[in-house]
Amino acid sequence: MAKPRVLQVNDEKLVLLPTGTHKLETRWQGPFRISRKVGSVKHEVLFPEGRKKKKIVRINLLRKFQR
């Protein structure tokens, strides 16, 4: 069984987002800040200006970001 992933508020993560109209055109983008935990596997992510400000994202679409 896989180890559960624990994310904290204010963590910076990469998000897998679509880049085009085809469903296979996705790319890791970011880093974006986690603003709150919505459920056991969903988190609210804050996006920069020029985009939708907040989005609910499943944990499997988030990846660790290291500076």
mmCIF file as gemmi writes it, N, C-alpha and C atoms, coordinates in Angstrom:
data_model
loop_
_atom_site.group_PDB
_atom_site.id
_atom_site.type_symbol
_atom_site.label_atom_id
_atom_site.label_alt_id
_atom_site.label_comp_id
_atom_site.label_asym_id
_atom_site.label_entity_id
_atom_site.label_seq_id
_atom_site.pdbx_PDB_ins_code
_atom_site.Cartn_x
_atom_site.Cartn_y
_atom_site.Cartn_z
_atom_site.occupancy
_atom_site.B_iso_or_equiv
_atom_site.pdbx_formal_charge
_atom_site.auth_seq_id
_atom_site.auth_asym_id
_atom_site.pdbx_PDB_model_num
ATOM 1 N N . MET Axp A 1 ? 0.841 -1.178 0 1 0 ? 1 A 1
ATOM 2 C CA . MET Axp A 1 ? 0 0 0 1 0 ? 1 A 1
ATOM 3 C C . MET Axp A 1 ? 0.89 1.246 0 1 0 ? 1 A 1
ATOM 4 N N . ALA Axp A 2 ? 0.475 2.242 -0.725 1 0 ? 2 A 1
ATOM 5 C CA . ALA Axp A 2 ? 1.258 3.477 -0.847 1 0 ? 2 A 1
ATOM 6 C C . ALA Axp A 2 ? 1.204 4.291 0.441 1 0 ? 2 A 1
ATOM 7 N N . LYS Axp A 3 ? 2.297 4.959 0.714 1 0 ? 3 A 1
ATOM 8 C CA . LYS Axp A 3 ? 2.382 5.834 1.884 1 0 ? 3 A 1
ATOM 9 C C . LYS Axp A 3 ? 1.528 7.073 1.632 1 0 ? 3 A 1
ATOM 10 N N . PRO Axp A 4 ? 0.669 7.465 2.586 1 0 ? 4 A 1
ATOM 11 C CA . PRO Axp A 4 ? -0.16 8.666 2.38 1 0 ? 4 A 1
ATOM 12 C C . PRO Axp A 4 ? 0.697 9.928 2.298 1 0 ? 4 A 1
ATOM 13 N N . ARG Axp A 5 ? 0.329 10.813 1.389 1 0 ? 5 A 1
ATOM 14 C CA . ARG Axp A 5 ? 1.06 12.073 1.223 1 0 ? 5 A 1
ATOM 15 C C . ARG Axp A 5 ? 0.426 13.133 2.11 1 0 ? 5 A 1
ATOM 16 N N . VAL Axp A 6 ? 1.256 13.842 2.846 1 0 ? 6 A 1
ATOM 17 C CA . VAL Axp A 6 ? 0.777 14.894 3.739 1 0 ? 6 A 1
ATOM 18 C C . VAL Axp A 6 ? 1.28 16.232 3.214 1 0 ? 6 A 1
ATOM 19 N N . LEU Axp A 7 ? 0.353 17.142 2.953 1 0 ? 7 A 1
ATOM 20 C CA . LEU Axp A 7 ? 0.703 18.478 2.479 1 0 ? 7 A 1
ATOM 21 C C . LEU Axp A 7 ? 0.301 19.494 3.534 1 0 ? 7 A 1
ATOM 22 N N . GLN Axp A 8 ? 1.08 20.544 3.646 1 0 ? 8 A 1
ATOM 23 C CA . GLN Axp A 8 ? 0.813 21.605 4.609 1 0 ? 8 A 1
ATOM 24 C C . GLN Axp A 8 ? 0.361 22.866 3.878 1 0 ? 8 A 1
ATOM 25 N N . VAL Axp A 9 ? -0.443 23.676 4.562 1 0 ? 9 A 1
ATOM 26 C CA . VAL Axp A 9 ? -0.826 24.983 4.027 1 0 ? 9 A 1
ATOM 27 C C . VAL Axp A 9 ? 0.447 25.801 3.853 1 0 ? 9 A 1
ATOM 28 N N . ASN Axp A 10 ? 0.527 26.567 2.78 1 0 ? 10 A 1
ATOM 29 C CA . ASN Axp A 10 ? 1.667 27.403 2.385 1 0 ? 10 A 1
ATOM 30 C C . ASN Axp A 10 ? 2.816 26.618 1.753 1 0 ? 10 A 1
ATOM 31 N N . ASP Axp A 11 ? 2.678 25.299 1.574 1 0 ? 11 A 1
ATOM 32 C CA . ASP Axp A 11 ? 3.668 24.549 0.797 1 0 ? 11 A 1
ATOM 33 C C . ASP Axp A 11 ? 3.619 25.023 -0.647 1 0 ? 11 A 1
ATOM 34 N N . GLU Axp A 12 ? 4.761 25.021 -1.313 1 0 ? 12 A 1
ATOM 35 C CA . GLU Axp A 12 ? 4.807 25.329 -2.747 1 0 ? 12 A 1
ATOM 36 C C . GLU Axp A 12 ? 4.906 24.019 -3.51 1 0 ? 12 A 1
ATOM 37 N N . LYS Axp A 13 ? 4.008 23.832 -4.475 1 0 ? 13 A 1
ATOM 38 C CA . LYS Axp A 13 ? 3.949 22.595 -5.252 1 0 ? 13 A 1
ATOM 39 C C . LYS Axp A 13 ? 3.81 22.909 -6.729 1 0 ? 13 A 1
ATOM 40 N N . LEU Axp A 14 ? 4.261 21.97 -7.569 1 0 ? 14 A 1
ATOM 41 C CA . LEU Axp A 14 ? 4 22.033 -9 1 0 ? 14 A 1
ATOM 42 C C . LEU Axp A 14 ? 2.639 21.394 -9.24 1 0 ? 14 A 1
ATOM 43 N N . VAL Axp A 15 ? 1.891 21.908 -10.219 1 0 ? 15 A 1
ATOM 44 C CA . VAL Axp A 15 ? 0.556 21.402 -10.528 1 0 ? 15 A 1
ATOM 45 C C . VAL Axp A 15 ? 0.54 20.936 -11.978 1 0 ? 15 A 1
ATOM 46 N N . LEU Axp A 16 ? -0.029 19.764 -12.226 1 0 ? 16 A 1
ATOM 47 C CA . LEU Axp A 16 ? -0.169 19.24 -13.58 1 0 ? 16 A 1
ATOM 48 C C . LEU Axp A 16 ? -1.398 19.888 -14.213 1 0 ? 16 A 1
ATOM 49 N N . LEU Axp A 17 ? -1.16 20.765 -15.2 1 0 ? 17 A 1
ATOM 50 C CA . LEU Axp A 17 ? -2.239 21.53 -15.829 1 0 ? 17 A 1
ATOM 51 C C . LEU Axp A 17 ? -2.246 21.307 -17.33 1 0 ? 17 A 1
ATOM 52 N N . PRO Axp A 18 ? -3.436 21.334 -17.94 1 0 ? 18 A 1
ATOM 53 C CA . PRO Axp A 18 ? -3.505 21.219 -19.402 1 0 ? 18 A 1
ATOM 54 C C . PRO Axp A 18 ? -2.893 22.449 -20.065 1 0 ? 18 A 1
ATOM 55 N N . THR Axp A 19 ? -2.205 22.231 -21.204 1 0 ? 19 A 1
ATOM 56 C CA . THR Axp A 19 ? -1.588 23.347 -21.925 1 0 ? 19 A 1
ATOM 57 C C . THR Axp A 19 ? -2.258 23.601 -23.261 1 0 ? 19 A 1
ATOM 58 N N . GLY Axp A 20 ? -3.114 22.707 -23.7 1 0 ? 20 A 1
ATOM 59 C CA . GLY Axp A 20 ? -3.789 22.856 -24.993 1 0 ? 20 A 1
ATOM 60 C C . GLY Axp A 20 ? -5.172 22.241 -24.952 1 0 ? 20 A 1
ATOM 61 N N . THR Axp A 21 ? -5.735 22.033 -26.112 1 0 ? 21 A 1
ATOM 62 C CA . THR Axp A 21 ? -7.085 21.498 -26.186 1 0 ? 21 A 1
ATOM 63 C C . THR Axp A 21 ? -7.113 19.973 -26.119 1 0 ? 21 A 1
ATOM 64 N N . HIS Axp A 22 ? -5.997 19.314 -26.398 1 0 ? 22 A 1
ATOM 65 C CA . HIS Axp A 22 ? -5.936 17.86 -26.35 1 0 ? 22 A 1
ATOM 66 C C . HIS Axp A 22 ? -5.671 17.414 -24.916 1 0 ? 22 A 1
ATOM 67 N N . LYS Axp A 23 ? -6.367 16.376 -24.448 1 0 ? 23 A 1
ATOM 68 C CA . LYS Axp A 23 ? -6.252 15.977 -23.047 1 0 ? 23 A 1
ATOM 69 C C . LYS Axp A 23 ? -4.86 15.474 -22.659 1 0 ? 23 A 1
ATOM 70 N N . LEU Axp A 24 ? -4.064 15.073 -23.629 1 0 ? 24 A 1
ATOM 71 C CA . LEU Axp A 24 ? -2.718 14.602 -23.323 1 0 ? 24 A 1
ATOM 72 C C . LEU Axp A 24 ? -1.683 15.721 -23.304 1 0 ? 24 A 1
ATOM 73 N N . GLU Axp A 25 ? -2.096 16.926 -23.618 1 0 ? 25 A 1
ATOM 74 C CA . GLU Axp A 25 ? -1.183 18.069 -23.597 1 0 ? 25 A 1
ATOM 75 C C . GLU Axp A 25 ? -1.197 18.699 -22.209 1 0 ? 25 A 1
ATOM 76 N N . THR Axp A 26 ? -0.441 18.097 -21.307 1 0 ? 26 A 1
ATOM 77 C CA . THR Axp A 26 ? -0.35 18.625 -19.944 1 0 ? 26 A 1
ATOM 78 C C . THR Axp A 26 ? 1.11 18.866 -19.603 1 0 ? 26 A 1
ATOM 79 N N . ARG Axp A 27 ? 1.338 19.721 -18.624 1 0 ? 27 A 1
ATOM 80 C CA . ARG Axp A 27 ? 2.704 20.067 -18.226 1 0 ? 27 A 1
ATOM 81 C C . ARG Axp A 27 ? 2.69 20.451 -16.743 1 0 ? 27 A 1
ATOM 82 N N . TRP Axp A 28 ? 3.783 20.118 -16.055 1 0 ? 28 A 1
ATOM 83 C CA . TRP Axp A 28 ? 3.937 20.554 -14.665 1 0 ? 28 A 1
ATOM 84 C C . TRP Axp A 28 ? 4.246 22.047 -14.67 1 0 ? 28 A 1
ATOM 85 N N . GLN Axp A 29 ? 3.43 22.82 -13.965 1 0 ? 29 A 1
ATOM 86 C CA . GLN Axp A 29 ? 3.595 24.268 -13.915 1 0 ? 29 A 1
ATOM 87 C C . GLN Axp A 29 ? 3.659 24.716 -12.463 1 0 ? 29 A 1
ATOM 88 N N . GLY Axp A 30 ? 4.273 25.879 -12.255 1 0 ? 30 A 1
ATOM 89 C CA . GLY Axp A 30 ? 4.317 26.408 -10.906 1 0 ? 30 A 1
ATOM 90 C C . GLY Axp A 30 ? 5.693 26.927 -10.568 1 0 ? 30 A 1
ATOM 91 N N . PRO Axp A 31 ? 5.96 27.111 -9.32 1 0 ? 31 A 1
ATOM 92 C CA . PRO Axp A 31 ? 5.259 26.59 -8.151 1 0 ? 31 A 1
ATOM 93 C C . PRO Axp A 31 ? 4.063 27.454 -7.763 1 0 ? 31 A 1
ATOM 94 N N . PHE Axp A 32 ? 3.083 26.802 -7.167 1 0 ? 32 A 1
ATOM 95 C CA . PHE Axp A 32 ? 1.899 27.478 -6.651 1 0 ? 32 A 1
ATOM 96 C C . PHE Axp A 32 ? 1.761 27.131 -5.176 1 0 ? 32 A 1
ATOM 97 N N . ARG Axp A 33 ? 1.139 28.025 -4.427 1 0 ? 33 A 1
ATOM 98 C CA . ARG Axp A 33 ? 1.016 27.87 -2.978 1 0 ? 33 A 1
ATOM 99 C C . ARG Axp A 33 ? -0.319 27.216 -2.62 1 0 ? 33 A 1
ATOM 100 N N . ILE Axp A 34 ? -0.266 26.26 -1.691 1 0 ? 34 A 1
ATOM 101 C CA . ILE Axp A 34 ? -1.48 25.621 -1.182 1 0 ? 34 A 1
ATOM 102 C C . ILE Axp A 34 ? -2.088 26.544 -0.136 1 0 ? 34 A 1
ATOM 103 N N . SER Axp A 35 ? -3.367 26.908 -0.319 1 0 ? 35 A 1
ATOM 104 C CA . SER Axp A 35 ? -3.999 27.846 0.608 1 0 ? 35 A 1
ATOM 105 C C . SER Axp A 35 ? -4.804 27.155 1.701 1 0 ? 35 A 1
ATOM 106 N N . ARG Axp A 36 ? -5.392 25.977 1.389 1 0 ? 36 A 1
ATOM 107 C CA . ARG Axp A 36 ? -6.127 25.248 2.422 1 0 ? 36 A 1
ATOM 108 C C . ARG Axp A 36 ? -6.413 23.828 1.959 1 0 ? 36 A 1
ATOM 109 N N . LYS Axp A 37 ? -6.691 22.971 2.925 1 0 ? 37 A 1
ATOM 110 C CA . LYS Axp A 37 ? -7.066 21.592 2.641 1 0 ? 37 A 1
ATOM 111 C C . LYS Axp A 37 ? -8.585 21.538 2.553 1 0 ? 37 A 1
ATOM 112 N N . VAL Axp A 38 ? -9.119 20.967 1.478 1 0 ? 38 A 1
ATOM 113 C CA . VAL Axp A 38 ? -10.565 20.929 1.258 1 0 ? 38 A 1
ATOM 114 C C . VAL Axp A 38 ? -11.144 19.585 1.687 1 0 ? 38 A 1
ATOM 115 N N . GLY Axp A 39 ? -10.43 18.517 1.456 1 0 ? 39 A 1
ATOM 116 C CA . GLY Axp A 39 ? -10.862 17.172 1.826 1 0 ? 39 A 1
ATOM 117 C C . GLY Axp A 39 ? -9.639 16.317 2.085 1 0 ? 39 A 1
ATOM 118 N N . SER Axp A 40 ? -9.833 15.012 2.124 1 0 ? 40 A 1
ATOM 119 C CA . SER Axp A 40 ? -8.692 14.14 2.403 1 0 ? 40 A 1
ATOM 120 C C . SER Axp A 40 ? -7.701 14.099 1.242 1 0 ? 40 A 1
ATOM 121 N N . VAL Axp A 41 ? -8.179 14.335 0.004 1 0 ? 41 A 1
ATOM 122 C CA . VAL Axp A 41 ? -7.282 14.299 -1.159 1 0 ? 41 A 1
ATOM 123 C C . VAL Axp A 41 ? -7.353 15.554 -2.019 1 0 ? 41 A 1
ATOM 124 N N . LYS Axp A 42 ? -8.069 16.571 -1.576 1 0 ? 42 A 1
ATOM 125 C CA . LYS Axp A 42 ? -8.195 17.799 -2.363 1 0 ? 42 A 1
ATOM 126 C C . LYS Axp A 42 ? -7.643 18.992 -1.592 1 0 ? 42 A 1
ATOM 127 N N . HIS Axp A 43 ? -6.968 19.884 -2.339 1 0 ? 43 A 1
ATOM 128 C CA . HIS Axp A 43 ? -6.387 21.09 -1.757 1 0 ? 43 A 1
ATOM 129 C C . HIS Axp A 43 ? -6.707 22.277 -2.649 1 0 ? 43 A 1
ATOM 130 N N . GLU Axp A 44 ? -6.848 23.451 -2.032 1 0 ? 44 A 1
ATOM 131 C CA . GLU Axp A 44 ? -7.064 24.678 -2.793 1 0 ? 44 A 1
ATOM 132 C C . GLU Axp A 44 ? -5.702 25.303 -3.074 1 0 ? 44 A 1
ATOM 133 N N . VAL Axp A 45 ? -5.46 25.63 -4.347 1 0 ? 45 A 1
ATOM 134 C CA . VAL Axp A 45 ? -4.175 26.175 -4.779 1 0 ? 45 A 1
ATOM 135 C C . VAL Axp A 45 ? -4.386 27.609 -5.249 1 0 ? 45 A 1
ATOM 136 N N . LEU Axp A 46 ? -3.504 28.525 -4.829 1 0 ? 46 A 1
ATOM 137 C CA . LEU Axp A 46 ? -3.555 29.924 -5.257 1 0 ? 46 A 1
ATOM 138 C C . LEU Axp A 46 ? -2.711 30.098 -6.507 1 0 ? 46 A 1
ATOM 139 N N . PHE Axp A 47 ? -3.298 30.717 -7.527 1 0 ? 47 A 1
ATOM 140 C CA . PHE Axp A 47 ? -2.597 30.968 -8.781 1 0 ? 47 A 1
ATOM 141 C C . PHE Axp A 47 ? -2.219 32.444 -8.867 1 0 ? 47 A 1
ATOM 142 N N . PRO Axp A 48 ? -1.196 32.786 -9.659 1 0 ? 48 A 1
ATOM 143 C CA . PRO Axp A 48 ? -0.771 34.186 -9.795 1 0 ? 48 A 1
ATOM 144 C C . PRO Axp A 48 ? -1.77 35.005 -10.594 1 0 ? 48 A 1
ATOM 145 N N . GLU Axp A 49 ? -1.521 36.305 -10.655 1 0 ? 49 A 1
ATOM 146 C CA . GLU Axp A 49 ? -2.376 37.214 -11.42 1 0 ? 49 A 1
ATOM 147 C C . GLU Axp A 49 ? -2.483 36.767 -12.869 1 0 ? 49 A 1
ATOM 148 N N . GLY Axp A 50 ? -3.612 37.077 -13.495 1 0 ? 50 A 1
ATOM 149 C CA . GLY Axp A 50 ? -3.817 36.731 -14.89 1 0 ? 50 A 1
ATOM 150 C C . GLY Axp A 50 ? -4.453 35.365 -15.074 1 0 ? 50 A 1
ATOM 151 N N . ARG Axp A 51 ? -4.662 34.637 -14.008 1 0 ? 51 A 1
ATOM 152 C CA . ARG Axp A 51 ? -5.312 33.33 -14.045 1 0 ? 51 A 1
ATOM 153 C C . ARG Axp A 51 ? -6.463 33.342 -13.05 1 0 ? 51 A 1
ATOM 154 N N . LYS Axp A 52 ? -7.241 32.273 -13.098 1 0 ? 52 A 1
ATOM 155 C CA . LYS Axp A 52 ? -8.24 32.082 -12.058 1 0 ? 52 A 1
ATOM 156 C C . LYS Axp A 52 ? -7.486 32.09 -10.728 1 0 ? 52 A 1
ATOM 157 N N . LYS Axp A 53 ? -7.952 32.831 -9.75 1 0 ? 53 A 1
ATOM 158 C CA . LYS Axp A 53 ? -7.19 33.03 -8.519 1 0 ? 53 A 1
ATOM 159 C C . LYS Axp A 53 ? -7.003 31.766 -7.691 1 0 ? 53 A 1
ATOM 160 N N . LYS Axp A 54 ? -8.06 30.92 -7.599 1 0 ? 54 A 1
ATOM 161 C CA . LYS Axp A 54 ? -7.988 29.711 -6.785 1 0 ? 54 A 1
ATOM 162 C C . LYS Axp A 54 ? -8.543 28.536 -7.578 1 0 ? 54 A 1
ATOM 163 N N . LYS Axp A 55 ? -8.039 27.352 -7.261 1 0 ? 55 A 1
ATOM 164 C CA . LYS Axp A 55 ? -8.54 26.15 -7.914 1 0 ? 55 A 1
ATOM 165 C C . LYS Axp A 55 ? -8.397 24.982 -6.948 1 0 ? 55 A 1
ATOM 166 N N . ILE Axp A 56 ? -9.404 24.111 -6.922 1 0 ? 56 A 1
ATOM 167 C CA . ILE Axp A 56 ? -9.346 22.903 -6.119 1 0 ? 56 A 1
ATOM 168 C C . ILE Axp A 56 ? -8.643 21.828 -6.955 1 0 ? 56 A 1
ATOM 169 N N . VAL Axp A 57 ? -7.596 21.227 -6.382 1 0 ? 57 A 1
ATOM 170 C CA . VAL Axp A 57 ? -6.77 20.265 -7.113 1 0 ? 57 A 1
ATOM 171 C C . VAL Axp A 57 ? -6.629 18.992 -6.278 1 0 ? 57 A 1
ATOM 172 N N . ARG Axp A 58 ? -6.758 17.839 -6.94 1 0 ? 58 A 1
ATOM 173 C CA . ARG Axp A 58 ? -6.528 16.559 -6.263 1 0 ? 58 A 1
ATOM 174 C C . ARG Axp A 58 ? -5.038 16.373 -6.002 1 0 ? 58 A 1
ATOM 175 N N . ILE Axp A 59 ? -4.732 15.654 -4.942 1 0 ? 59 A 1
ATOM 176 C CA . ILE Axp A 59 ? -3.347 15.484 -4.51 1 0 ? 59 A 1
ATOM 177 C C . ILE Axp A 59 ? -2.489 14.774 -5.561 1 0 ? 59 A 1
ATOM 178 N N . ASN Axp A 60 ? -3.098 13.926 -6.404 1 0 ? 60 A 1
ATOM 179 C CA . ASN Axp A 60 ? -2.314 13.22 -7.418 1 0 ? 60 A 1
ATOM 180 C C . ASN Axp A 60 ? -1.846 14.143 -8.544 1 0 ? 60 A 1
ATOM 181 N N . LEU Axp A 61 ? -2.367 15.378 -8.604 1 0 ? 61 A 1
ATOM 182 C CA . LEU Axp A 61 ? -1.944 16.353 -9.609 1 0 ? 61 A 1
ATOM 183 C C . LEU Axp A 61 ? -0.928 17.347 -9.045 1 0 ? 61 A 1
ATOM 184 N N . LEU Axp A 62 ? -0.438 17.082 -7.834 1 0 ? 62 A 1
ATOM 185 C CA . LEU Axp A 62 ? 0.553 17.944 -7.185 1 0 ? 62 A 1
ATOM 186 C C . LEU Axp A 62 ? 1.876 17.202 -7.061 1 0 ? 62 A 1
ATOM 187 N N . ARG Axp A 63 ? 2.966 17.935 -7.239 1 0 ? 63 A 1
ATOM 188 C CA . ARG Axp A 63 ? 4.306 17.355 -7.159 1 0 ? 63 A 1
ATOM 189 C C . ARG Axp A 63 ? 5.189 18.259 -6.31 1 0 ? 63 A 1
ATOM 190 N N . LYS Axp A 64 ? 6.157 17.66 -5.625 1 0 ? 64 A 1
ATOM 191 C CA . LYS Axp A 64 ? 7.075 18.412 -4.773 1 0 ? 64 A 1
ATOM 192 C C . LYS Axp A 64 ? 7.875 19.415 -5.6 1 0 ? 64 A 1
ATOM 193 N N . PHE Axp A 65 ? 8.076 20.599 -5.034 1 0 ? 65 A 1
ATOM 194 C CA . PHE Axp A 65 ? 8.9 21.634 -5.663 1 0 ? 65 A 1
ATOM 195 C C . PHE Axp A 65 ? 10.039 21.964 -4.718 1 0 ? 65 A 1
ATOM 196 N N . GLN Axp A 66 ? 11.259 21.96 -5.24 1 0 ? 66 A 1
ATOM 197 C CA . GLN Axp A 66 ? 12.427 22.319 -4.435 1 0 ? 66 A 1
ATOM 198 C C . GLN Axp A 66 ? 13.161 23.463 -5.097 1 0 ? 66 A 1
ATOM 199 N N . ARG Axp A 67 ? 13.524 24.449 -4.327 1 0 ? 67 A 1
ATOM 200 C CA . ARG Axp A 67 ? 14.282 25.595 -4.838 1 0 ? 67 A 1
ATOM 201 C C . ARG Axp A 67 ? 15.746 25.267 -4.885 1 0 ? 67 A 1
